Amino acid sequence: MPILTRLSIFLSSLCLAHCLAMPLVVLLLPALAHFFSETVEILLVMSILPVSLIAFLPVWNRHRNNSILRVFIISLILIFGSQFVFHGDLFLNSDSANLMAGSFSIAFIRGMSMLAGSLGLAYSLYMVNRHTHVCTNPHHHHH
């Protein structure tokens, strides 16, 4: 498997682990919460895009399997949507009773979106590379 594909899968997995661990770290270790800023999340998410595109597109371009491309695009949308769209302050009411329930709901949506996106991204990268190794079309050039 090419190095950029491995790096992309690693980065999306690291992002997933970070997003899943953050609520636990914040709850269990409040003294360390300031070390885990949203800047880390943004850097992880932003690094996924260029690495994944560079890893995916050249390999996909040889075969043009549109179902794998759809999974790849939907996965990126889920990852970026979970980071930049699902923020609690955009969806919450001002009263404190709804604040806690809304925060949990938004955190759950963000977590599930990130999980689905990360798994889908890893799956699409794996499948596009796997297709290269099993393809028997003589007009495709494989490295």
C-alpha positions, 0 to 999 in steps of 0.5 A, a space after each residue: 500500500 502506498 505511503 500516502 494511503 497509509 498516512 491518510 488512513 493513519 491521519 483519519 484514524 488519529 482524528 477519530 481517536 482524538 474525537 472519541 477520546 476528547 469527551 472522556 479526557 475532558 470529563 476525567 481529567 479537567 486539569 489537562 483539558 486545556 492541552 486538548 484544544 480545538 486547534 488540534 482537531 482543526 489541524 488533524 481534519 485539515 491535514 486529512 484533505 490534502 493527504 487523502 486527495 493525493 493518496 486517492 485521486 491518482 489511483 482512482 483515476 486509473 480505474 474510475 470506480 464511481 462507487 468508491 469515489 462516492 464513498 470517498 466524497 461522502 466520507 470527507 463531507 462527514 468528516 468536515 461536517 462534523 468538525 465545522 458544521 455541528 457546533 453546539 453554539 449554533 444549535 442550542 437554545 439559551 436556557 440551561 436545561 436545553 443547553 446540556 441536552 443539546 450539548 450531548 446531542 451535538 457531541 453525539 452527532 459530531 462523534 457519529 459523523 466523524 466515526 462514519 467519515 473516518 471509517 468510510 475514508 479508510 474503506 475507500 482508500 483501501 478499496 481503491 488500492 485493492 482494486 489496483 491489485 486485482 484489476 485485470 483490465 489490460 488498458 490500465 497501468 499499474 505500479 
